[in-house]
Amino acid sequence: MAQFYSMQVQPNIDSNRFNRLLNLTSEEKRKRINRFKFFIDAKRCLLGDLLSRFALCKQLQVQNNTLCFHSNRYGKPMLIEPNNYYFNISHSGDWVVCAVDDQPIGIDIEVIKEIDFDLARRFFSKLEYVDLMNQPEKNRLSYFYTLWTLKESYIKAIGKGLSIPLGSFSFQIDHNGIHLKSSLDFASYHFYNYPIDNKHQISICSAKQHDAPELKQLSIEHLLTLEN
C-alpha cells in the first residue's frame, strides 16, 4: 500500500541533532551533504534522504542499516535491498515530501513564486501553453505550478528524468479530472494534485489508483527513531 509523508524544513536544528541525523545516512550521502554551500540546502537533502528511509523502514518492517540504494543510468535513486519496492522524494521551499509504494511512483513539490510565463512556452507542450494562457489571470500562476508538478511527478515515476522532453507529453485538467496525452509507453498512470499550503503545490504520479492521498506529517523525533 502506498504511503505519503511530509516534513517541514526546521528553521533551527542544533548541531547535536544535525549530526545525529547525519549519522543515519550513508557515507556517500554525508559527503554530498557536507559539500553544500548553503546550510538550508544541506538540511533539505538530509531530511529528504531520512524521510525516505523512515517511510521504507516503516513500510517494509526493516532496519535502516539494511537498506541499500543505487542510482539508475538517469540518476534516479533506487532501492536494491530489499528489492521490488519504489520510493521518490522532493523538496522545495519549506517542505520535504516522500512517497513509497510497491509500484512505480513519483512526487514533486514546488514553492509558488512569480515567474515569466515564457518559461511555459519553452518547456510545455503547445496544448498546455494555450490552456495556461486561457486561464483567468488570477488563476494562471497556480495553474502553471499544477502543470509543472504534474509533469515532474510523471517523469520521476518513469525514472528517466529529463531524457524525456517536458514538451513531448501533455496534461489537460477539467471537471472530470487530470488527463495525460502521451505517445510514450508509460501512459497508464494516475495523478493527484493539491496545495500543501498556500505557498506550495504538490503532485503525485502513481502506477496504481489510490483514494485521495493523505500526507502524514513527520517531525525530527520521528526520524531519530531510525537510530533504534
Secondary structure, DSSP 8 states (H G I E B T S, - for coil): --EEEEEE--S---HHHHHHHHTTS-HHHHHHHHT-SSHHHHHHHHHHHHHHHHHHHHHHT--GGG-EEEE-TTS-EEEEES-S-EEEEEEETTEEEEEEESS-EEEEEEE-----THHHHHHS-HHHHHHHHTS-HHHHHHHHHHHHHHHHHHHHHHT-GGGS-GGGEEEEEETTEEEEEE-SS----EEEEEEEETTEEEEEEESS--SS--EEE--HHHHHGGG-
